[in-house]
């Protein structure tokens, strides 16, 4: 498969302190990839960079033939303040922002699509409730409904099953598989290795640098997991800062 995303010697970090070092590789168009690794390994940082929310300190990220607006990013925590009086339906309809924009009216067809998305994730009858009144699992379902409405080619999911019950995880995994079957590219940060082995054909094992990248069965080999743990423990938090190199 042709690459959709290519990374060339990418270093990522905050305030010039590196979180991901010299990462090179590619995500194939239509692939389903899990990003795994120890805590603090740079997994979420990588997803933010792929979403265009964080500029590389060094190197380049190239996304071929894809508008940034055709990317859906689901962060670990819902960016909407749960105490803000926003309805579940409004949160879901935010997924159509790139289609509607700031000035187009939200018509009946969009509302019907949003209602259908809520029904698909099992949130029938929740559309007028405030988003803050939902459980963690229900909020994740609402975010998946929003992603359905966005209809993006690239989906970036940062720990989408964290603090979610097993039944909800299976429901959400069904949508991930559907997106993959439709030829979309899905990249997800995950912690459950068994889940990754069962559902994700490709994986990137990250410990601030790439330990292994490719077929999941090869990436999650015991020797690679031991190396990832050792490399993560060896990183010095007081490492020297990196100078930004702009393209």
C-alpha angles and dihedrals in degrees: 000000000000116000117256095185126032124188120196118192091323120185118185131187150128125263085358093299107128122239097169122031131208097330116182127173143083144256112222120231109263094016127141109217134176119207109210138169145115123313111282092022094129098256097133090041089057092051091051089053092049088051090053094247095115127042119221117253087213136004129021142276115209123191110192121220095343128116113224087235088064090069126094117201121191110193125206091257126036106256091215112092104248089216092057109103095241119143123235089241091055091051091051093047089056084076089073093055095112090052097043104031126189101304109035117100120248102239135192096269091059092047090050091051090049091050090049090051090051090050091050092057093044099257099121109153094019097094097103097042118102115257091236091061093064127094120247091261093048091051090053089051089052090052090051089051088052089051090051090055092049090059092201127175093219122049122188113192119187109201092324094177099047114133090359123130120249095253092053091047090057091048092051093044088058089061091048090053091047092052089050092048088053090058097254121143113244125188117180134180107223140169103193105091094190089054089050092049092050101044112018118068094192132043142182115209106205130188097164084296130046110274094175136348127186138051110021094232090058097040095052094051111138094247091055092050091050091049092049090053093048094047092048092052091048096057114109114223088206092059114144118270123255124238113236115247111197120207 
